[in-house]
Amino acid sequence: MLISDPQAALSRHTFIDQFFALRQASLSLFDSVSPAAFCHQAHPDFSPVGWHLGHIGWTEGLWLLPKSLREQLTPPDYNALFAASGLPKTARSQLPPLQEICTYLATIRAAILTAWVKQDFQAQEWLAWWLLQHEAQHGETIQMILALQAPNPLSTTVIPVNKQITAMVTIPAGVLKPSAPSLLLLDNEKPGLAEEIPAFQIDQQPVSRGQFQYFIESGGYETEQWWTAEGWAWRKQYQINQPRYWAWPVSSDHPVCGVSWYEAAAYAAFMGKQLPTEHQWERAQQVLQAPPRSEIPLATPRDHYTSSLSTSSYGFGQVWEWTDTWFHPYPGFCSSPYPGYSAAYFDRAHRVLKGQSFASQPLTQRPSFRNWYHPHTQEIFAGIRCVRT
């Protein structure tokens, strides 16, 4: 089990255990991936899964190895191929085979561990935890891309309509507490700030497939009044009529998955509600004291991720949840470990998502964690939770 709180005094050996546990989880994602799927670009916005694996190792070496040693261990063409700022995504399909990349990852990892024997681990501790989260996030992206490679026909499955309005929980007015200092906090989560949040109500569970089917059957995709101007133009241009993963064979009480921000906002308007701000979402987490996602039984998306009827858990951690907040810096923001990690996306073109999905690792399990995507993105494992103010 990967730990999710490094606040305790963790030894180098404890961290290394987590280092290897996550790497095992990452490599296991490729157990049944064919050579063709390994190199295939399933969507214009995402690189092939093989690229993500190579990028994990290349980035680890970039930050944790001396330049001379890194250059000695890294094939010259890997620098352009696996750097995030290297080749365009459309040119990342010419990849070395899986075994070669795995050997490279093992070589880089062995060199890092050798270096830590000779130097103070604490000098690189924050970077090491950042890289662990970097790998965890790419692991989820790999799972998403593999899902995109599966056929995605327009669903003909009859999903029972659920007209029952989601029960809501009242969150009293109060102060949003800033996150405690932690080695896990990323640059966009800092510095923590306290903010007074007025009282509001929030859905007790994420919106289910049956509830979203009510939106569809009520003409939600054909009724302009529910949509923002940008969302309506997007829906018409791409003829969007259902969520991206609507064809998954899971029951109607499971959270809807694969909706864009545009769809989430339209559903909220249809129900006479709104999407939460990210700080409303965090305040709800603090008040409800939702249990860690690791306590919620999870399986694969094509089997049965947790039912949204589990009222004791409030359903957090099954799907990412869109908020009404643009991704932005907090006052006093300082880029780390490099300027482009978060700051490049402070462009009022990315909406914040909170929580986790069934594909996430516990390392990102905290209310302050911020995910971000363009509002038109359907491909992530995202759903909906609404508020009323």
N, C-alpha and C positions, 0 to 999 in steps of 0.2 A: 504494500500500500504506500503510495507516495504521500509524504507528509505535506500539509498545506500551511503550516505556521512555523517559520524559521526563527521566531522571536526567541525561543529558548536557546541556550548556549549549545550550538551545534558544533561538533568537532568536524575536522576535515574528513574523517572516516565516515561519519554519518552523512555528510553531504555527498561523498563519493558513492555511497549506497544508493542515494536518490538519483545521482548521475547515471548509474548503470541501469536502475529500474526503468527510468524514462526511456533510455536508449533501447532497452529490450522491447518496450511498448511501441516505440517508433518503428523498429525493424519488423515487428510482428504484423504491421499493417500491410507488408509486401508479401506475406506468405503465399497468397494466391493471385498475385498480380502478374499478368502475362508480360512478356517483353514489349508487345505492342502497346498495351495499356500503360506501361511504365513511361513511355515516351510520348504518349498521345496528349495533345492539347485539347481538352474537352470543352473549353470555353475561352473566348478571346480575352477575358479579364483575368484568367488564371493560368499559371505555368503548369507543365506536366508534373505528375507526382514525383517522377525521378529527379526533376530539377530541385524540388523542395528538399529531398533527402540529401543531395549533394550540397545544397546551400546551407543546411544545418551544420555539416562538418566544416565547410569553408569558413563560415562565420565564427565558429568556435575557435578555429586556428587563428583567424584574424585578430581576435581580442585577447587570447590567452597565451600565444606563443611569440617569442621574439621574432622579428622580421626575418633574420637570417635563417633561422631554423624552419620557419613557415615556408619560406621560398624553397628550401631544400626538399621539403616533404610534399609540396604541392605541384602537380603537373602544370606547366606554364599555361596551357589552354583553360585550366580550371578557373583562373582569375577572371577572365572575361565571361566565362560560361556561368559561374555560380554566384558572382557578385550581384546584389540586388540592383545595382546601377549599371550592370554590364549589358548583355545582349537584350534586345526587346523580347517580350514574351513570345512573340510569333517565331523567334529564332532559337528557342530553347528546346527543340525537340530532338536535335542531334546529340544524344547523350551517350556517355559510356554505359556499358551494361551494369546491371544491379550489383553483381559481385565485385566489380572494380570499384564502384562507389562505396560499397560496404568496407572494402579493404582500406580505402582512403580514410573513411571515418574512424576505423579502428587505429590506423597509424597516427592520426591527429590526436585521438584520445589518449593513446599510450604516451605520446610525447608530453601532453599536458600533465598527466599523472606523474611522470618522471620529474618534470619541472617543479611540481608541488612538493616533492620530497626534498628539493634543494632550496626552496624559498618559502617565505611566510605566506600561507594560504590566505590569511586575512587581508593581505594587500589586494587580492583579486576576488574577495568574497562576494561583493555586490555584483560585479560583472558575472561571476559564475552563476549566481541566482538569476540574473537577467537572461543569461544564455539558456538556462534551464527552462524558463518561461518561453523564450523564443522558440525552443524546440517543441514545447507543448503546443504552442499556437500553430506552428507549421504542421504538427501532427493532426490537428483538427482540420486544417485546410486540406491535407492529404485525404482524409476521410470524405470531405465534402466533394473533392474532385472525383474520387472513385464513385460517389453517388451520382455525379453528373454524367459519368460514362455509361450508366445504366440507361436502358430505354425509358423515355418519358412521354408516353402517349397521352393524349387527352383522356382523362379518366371517364370510363363509362359505368363505373361502380355506383350503385345507388346508395348514397350515404343518408341514413335517417336524419331528418331535420330535428334539431333541438331548439325549440322556441323559448325555452326557459332562460330567463335573464340570469346571468352569473351573479351569485351572491357577492356582496361587497362588504369590505371591512372598513370601519372608520379609523382613520389615523389621526389622533388628536394633534392640535397645534403644538409645536415644540422645536427645539434646536436640533438640527442635523449635526451629529458629533463628527469631528474630523477623524480620519483613520489614525490609529496609533502608529508611531514610527516603526518601520519594518524594512528588512532587506528586500522584501518582495515588491514594494511599491515602485511603480514605473514613473517616468518623468511626468506624464500627463495626469497622474493622480496627486501630484504634490504641487505646492504645499497644501496640507489639509486646511480646510476652512470651516468655521462654524457658521451656520445660516439658519435663521428663523423660518420655519416652514408652516404656513397656515394649515388648518385642518382640511382633510380631504378624504374621499373614499376611494378604495382601490379594489379591483376584482380579487376575489379570494383565490381564484385559479386562473391560469392562462385560458384563453378562448379555445374551445374544443373544435374539432372538425365538424361535429354536428351543428354547433352554433354558427360556424362560418358557412355551412351549407344553407342555413336560413338566410344569410346575407345573399348568397348566390341565387337561391330560388326566389327571393324577393326582388330580383333585378338589380342587385347591388353593382354588378359590373357594367350595367347598361344605364345607370342613373347618374347623370353628371353632378347633381347637387351634393353628392356625398364626397366628391373628390376635390382635391386641390387642382388648380389650373394646370400645374406641371404634371400632376399625377394622371389627370384625365387625358392630356396629350400623349403621355407615355403609354397609357392603356390602349388608346386608339391606334397609335403607331405600330405597336407590337402585337395587337390583337390579344391582349391578356384576358383570359376568362377563368383562370383558376390558379391556385398556388403552385409553386414549382414541384413540390413533392406530394401533390394531391393523389397520385396513383398508388402511393405506398399502401400495402395491404394491412392497415391497422384500423382499429375500431373507431367509431364516431366519437367516443369520449376522450380520445387522445388529443393532445394539443395540436392545433393546426400548425404546419411546419412548411417553411419555404415561401413566406410572404415578404413582399417588399415593404418599405416604409409607406409607400403610397397606398398599398392595399390595407395596411394596418390603420392608417389614418382614416381611410374611407370607411372601414368597418366601425371604428370608434364613432365617427360622425353619424353613421346609420343607427347606432345604438343610443345616440344622444349623450355620448361621453367624449373623452379626449384621451390621447396618449399621455402617459405621465412624463413630467420632466425627469431628468436623471436624478435630481436631488429628492424629488418626491419618491422615486423608486427606492433610493438608498434609505430614506427616512422610514419607509414602510418595512424594509428589511430590518432596520434597527428596532422598530417597535414590535414587529411580529416575532423577531428572533427566530427566523426560519432555520431549520436544522441544516447542517452541511449537506451538500449534494451527495457526498459519499455515503450518507445514511439512506438515500433513496435508491431502491433497487433499479438498476438500469440494464438494458440489453441493447440490441442493435435496432436501428431505425426500421428495418424490414421485419422485425419480429414484434417486439412490444416494449417501447420505451414507456416510462411510467404513466399510468392513467392520470388524467387531470381530476379524477374524482377523489384523489387522496387528500382530503381536506386538512389532515394533520400537518402536512408538509407545505401547504399553500402552493404546491406545484412549482416552486422555484427550482431551476437547474435542469429543466427538461428541454427547453428551447431558449435561445437568446430572445430578449424582449426589447422591441423598439421603444425608444423614448422620443419626446418632442424636442430634444435638445440638439443643437448643432455642436459638433466636436470643436472645442475651443480650449485655450489655455486658462488655467486658474491664475489669479493675481500672484505675481512672484514666480511664475513658471521659469524653470531653467532646464534646457535641453540636456539629455543624458541617455545613452553614452555618446550620441552624436546628434548634430542639429536636425537631421532629417527624420529621426525615428518617429516623432509625433508632430513636430512643428510643420512639416510639409503638408499635413492634412488639416491644419487650422484654416480652412478655406471656405467655410460655410457651404460646403458641398458634400459633407459627410455627417450623417446622423449617428448619435450615440446609441449603442445597445448595451443592456445590462444583463447580469446573471450569467448563466452558462447554458450549454446544450448537453445532450446525452453523449456527445463526442468530446467534451472538454475534459481536461485533466484538473485534479483538485488544486494544482498550483495557482490557478486563476480564480479560485473560489473565495471571493471577498466582495462586499458591497461596493467598494470604491473602484473595482476594476472596470475599465472603459474599453469597449469594443467599438469600432466605427466602420461604417460602409456608406456608399452612395445610396440615396433613397430608392433608386430603381432596382437595387440588388435583390433578387429572389433566391439566389443560389445558396446562401448561408442557411444554417439550421435555426431560423428565426420564427418567432410567433408573436402573439399579441397579449397584452394585459392592459386594461383600460382604467381610467380614473374618472371621478366626478368631483368637481370643486364647488 
